[in-house]
Amino acid sequence: MEDETKRGQRQRACKSYFVGAVSNSLSTLVSFPIYKTIFRQQLHTFSSIEAVRQLYHEGFPQIYRGVFPPLMVKTLQGTLMYGTYENFYSFLSTQPSGSWSQRAIAGLFSGFLEALVFCPFERVQNVLQDGRKVQRFPTTRHILTTFYSYPLGESFSLGFYRGLRLILIRNGLGSSLFFALEEPLRSSLSTQSFLVAIPAFLSGTIIATLVSLLLYPLGILIVNVQSQVGRQETLSLLATMTEVWEARGRQARLLYKGGSLIILRSSLTWGIPNAIYRYLSMDRS
């Protein structure tokens, strides 16, 4: 009986990783133009129309410039996010239905692990998507060559792990809130007249939207920190915060430029993968 249980757990984990990878990669391809529009708003304080106009003038071939790092990240995140959360959660909880705090702590650890693994990908992605650096860094290879040239001691301040502390806060807090709130909300939305995927989609979308809006100003700071390359250009965290604040005319509402598109992006990047995962998990049980 124990061997069958372990074998079933291994099969479930393998299939969950595969489903997570596929669902996250597809949602990334669909939502990447939206993400890139938001990125330009965060970086340049554009309106949605201005950001779309800039991307239009750059041409269609440039729309998916920089898609490879986030595509790889999201595909790997699909295998890592749910798997590591379930491992941490099962370690913390001795019962099938644990407490809110146990889900939150498991999500926090999962988010920290994601940040450590994927910070270099996000760093390269943010440099690639900065329209001001197209001539300087035309391909990913040019960025990697530059980062590899830095001494090991400067990797955190100039290279692959620039902005790591901010990403640890964002990913840890975001993942903690998502997993802590998703299950209770999904349970409250579930009825016998609903398919399993619908409450999962709604709960994933609602919570991801709220969390994204809460952490959006932090995302702006991360984008500006990670788009800086080279000793001459790189600013301290405090100097970057001051620059971002000044660039937005000292108005808090401008820190949410691009926030209107988060609802659509969140529904694609969190709602759909969560619905697929929950549906297939229920189907396997």
C-alpha positions in Angstrom: 0.0 0.0 0.0 2.8 2.4 0.9 4.6 1.7 -2.4 1.4 2.3 -4.4 0.9 5.6 -2.6 4.4 6.8 -3.3 4.2 5.7 -6.9 0.9 7.6 -7.2 2.5 10.7 -5.7 5.4 10.6 -8.1 3.0 10.2 -11.1 0.9 13.1 -9.9 4.0 15.3 -9.5 5.4 14.5 -12.9 2.0 15.2 -14.6 1.5 18.4 -12.6 4.9 19.7 -13.7 4.1 19.0 -17.3 0.7 20.6 -17.2 2.1 23.6 -15.4 4.9 24.1 -18.0 2.5 23.9 -20.9 -0.2 26.1 -19.4 2.3 28.8 -18.3 4.1 28.8 -21.7 0.9 29.2 -23.6 -0.4 32.0 -21.4 3.0 33.8 -21.7 2.9 33.8 -25.5 -0.7 35.2 -25.5 -0.1 37.9 -22.9 3.5 39.0 -23.8 2.3 42.0 -25.9 0.2 43.1 -23.0 3.2 42.7 -20.6 5.5 44.6 -22.9 3.0 47.5 -23.1 2.9 47.6 -19.3 6.7 47.5 -19.2 6.9 50.6 -21.4 4.4 52.4 -19.2 6.4 51.5 -16.1 9.6 52.6 -17.6 8.6 55.8 -19.5 5.4 56.9 -17.7 3.4 56.4 -20.9 -0.4 56.1 -21.2 -1.6 52.8 -22.7 -2.2 54.5 -26.1 1.3 56.0 -26.1 2.9 52.7 -25.2 1.0 50.9 -27.9 1.9 53.6 -30.4 5.6 53.2 -29.6 5.5 49.5 -30.1 3.6 50.0 -33.4 6.3 52.3 -34.7 9.0 49.8 -33.8 7.2 47.3 -36.0 5.6 43.8 -35.5 8.9 41.9 -35.5 10.0 43.9 -32.4 6.8 43.1 -30.4 8.2 39.7 -29.4 11.7 40.9 -28.9 12.7 39.7 -25.4 10.1 37.0 -25.3 12.5 34.1 -24.8 13.6 34.9 -21.2 10.0 35.2 -19.9 8.9 32.2 -22.0 11.6 30.1 -20.4 10.9 31.6 -17.0 7.2 31.0 -17.1 7.6 27.5 -18.4 10.0 26.6 -15.6 7.8 28.5 -13.1 4.9 26.3 -14.1 6.9 23.3 -13.0 8.3 24.9 -9.9 5.6 27.0 -8.4 3.0 24.4 -7.6 5.5 21.6 -7.0 7.6 23.5 -4.4 4.5 24.9 -2.8 3.0 21.5 -2.3 6.3 20.1 -1.0 6.6 22.9 1.6 3.0 22.7 2.5 3.1 19.0 3.0 6.1 19.4 5.2 4.4 22.1 7.3 1.0 20.5 7.5 0.1 17.1 9.0 -3.5 17.3 7.8 -5.0 17.5 4.3 -6.5 20.8 5.0 -4.0 23.0 6.8 -4.3 26.4 8.2 -4.1 29.8 6.5 -0.7 30.5 8.1 0.7 27.2 6.8 -0.4 28.0 3.3 1.0 31.5 3.6 4.4 30.2 4.9 4.6 27.5 2.2 3.8 30.2 -0.5 6.4 32.5 1.0 9.2 29.8 0.7 8.0 28.9 -2.8 8.2 32.6 -3.8 11.7 33.0 -2.3 12.9 30.0 -4.3 11.4 31.3 -7.5 13.2 34.7 -6.9 16.5 33.0 -6.5 16.1 30.8 -9.6 14.6 33.3 -11.9 16.1 36.7 -11.0 18.8 36.3 -13.8 16.1 35.7 -16.4 14.1 38.7 -15.3 17.2 40.8 -15.4 18.0 39.9 -19.0 14.3 40.3 -20.0 14.1 43.8 -18.6 17.3 44.9 -20.4 16.0 43.4 -23.7 12.7 45.2 -23.4 14.2 48.6 -22.8 13.9 50.4 -26.2 16.8 52.6 -25.3 19.2 49.7 -25.3 18.4 48.1 -28.7 21.5 49.4 -30.3 23.8 48.7 -27.4 22.4 45.2 -26.7 20.8 43.9 -30.0 20.6 40.3 -28.8 20.6 38.3 -25.6 24.2 37.2 -26.3 25.4 40.7 -26.0 23.8 41.1 -22.6 25.1 37.8 -21.3 28.7 38.6 -22.5 28.5 41.9 -20.6 27.2 40.3 -17.4 29.8 37.5 -17.5 32.5 40.1 -17.7 31.7 41.4 -14.2 33.7 40.1 -11.3 31.9 37.6 -9.1 31.6 40.1 -6.3 29.7 42.5 -8.5 27.1 40.0 -9.7 24.5 41.2 -7.2 25.1 45.0 -7.9 25.8 45.0 -11.6 25.1 41.6 -13.1 22.5 38.8 -13.1 21.3 39.3 -9.6 20.7 43.1 -9.6 17.5 43.8 -7.8 17.4 40.5 -6.0 16.2 41.8 -2.7 13.3 43.6 -4.3 12.3 40.4 -6.2 12.5 38.4 -3.0 10.0 40.7 -1.4 7.7 40.8 -4.4 7.7 37.1 -5.2 7.7 36.0 -1.6 4.8 38.2 -0.5 2.9 37.7 -3.8 3.1 33.9 -3.6 2.3 33.9 0.1 -0.9 35.9 -0.4 -1.9 34.0 -3.5 -1.7 30.5 -2.0 -3.1 31.6 1.4 -6.2 33.2 -0.2 -6.8 31.1 -3.3 -8.1 27.9 -1.7 -10.7 29.6 0.6 -12.0 31.8 -2.2 -12.1 28.8 -4.6 -14.0 26.8 -2.1 -16.5 29.6 -1.5 -17.1 29.9 -5.3 -17.5 26.2 -5.8 -20.9 24.7 -6.4 -22.2 21.5 -7.9 -23.5 23.5 -10.9 -19.9 24.8 -11.7 -17.2 22.9 -13.4 -14.1 22.6 -11.3 -12.1 24.9 -13.6 -14.4 27.9 -13.3 -14.0 28.6 -9.5 -10.2 28.0 -9.9 -10.1 30.5 -12.8 -12.2 33.1 -10.9 -10.2 32.7 -7.7 -6.9 32.8 -9.5 -7.9 35.9 -11.5 -9.4 37.8 -8.6 -6.5 37.2 -6.1 -3.8 37.7 -8.7 -5.3 41.0 -9.7 -5.5 42.2 -6.1 -2.0 41.1 -5.4 -0.6 42.6 -8.6 -2.3 45.9 -7.9 -0.9 45.9 -4.4 2.7 45.1 -5.5 2.6 47.2 -8.8 4.7 50.1 -7.5 7.3 47.6 -6.4 7.3 46.2 -9.9 8.0 49.7 -11.3 11.0 50.0 -9.0 12.3 46.5 -10.1 11.9 47.4 -13.8 13.9 50.6 -13.3 16.6 49.0 -11.2 17.1 46.0 -13.5 17.1 48.1 -16.7 20.3 49.8 -15.6 23.5 48.4 -17.0 27.1 49.4 -16.4 28.9 51.2 -13.6 28.1 54.7 -15.0 24.4 54.0 -15.3 23.8 52.0 -12.2 22.2 53.9 -9.3 21.7 53.0 -5.7 18.3 51.8 -4.6 17.5 55.1 -2.9 18.6 57.1 -6.0 16.5 54.9 -8.2 13.4 55.4 -6.0 14.0 59.2 -6.1 14.4 59.2 -9.9 11.2 57.1 -10.3 9.3 59.5 -7.9 10.6 62.6 -9.7 9.8 61.1 -13.2 6.2 60.7 -12.1 5.8 64.3 -11.0 5.7 63.3 -7.3 2.2 61.9 -7.9 1.3 58.6 -6.3 -1.4 57.9 -8.9 1.3 57.8 -11.6 2.9 54.9 -9.9 -0.1 52.9 -11.2 0.5 53.7 -14.9 -0.3 50.5 -16.7 -2.4 49.1 -13.8 -5.5 49.0 -16.0 -4.0 46.2 -18.1 -3.0 44.1 -15.1 -6.6 42.7 -14.8 -6.4 41.2 -18.3 -2.8 40.0 -17.9 -3.5 38.5 -14.5 -6.5 36.6 -15.9 -4.3 35.0 -18.5 -1.1 34.4 -16.5 -2.7 33.2 -13.3 -6.3 32.3 -13.9 -5.8 30.0 -16.8 -2.9 28.0 -15.4 -4.6 27.7 -12.1 -7.8 26.5 -13.7 -5.9 23.9 -15.7 -3.9 22.7 -12.7 -6.9 22.4 -10.4 -9.1 20.7 -13.1 -6.5 18.1 -13.9 -5.7 17.6 -10.2 -9.3 16.9 -9.5 -9.5 14.6 -12.5 -6.6 12.6 -11.2 -8.0 12.1 -7.7 
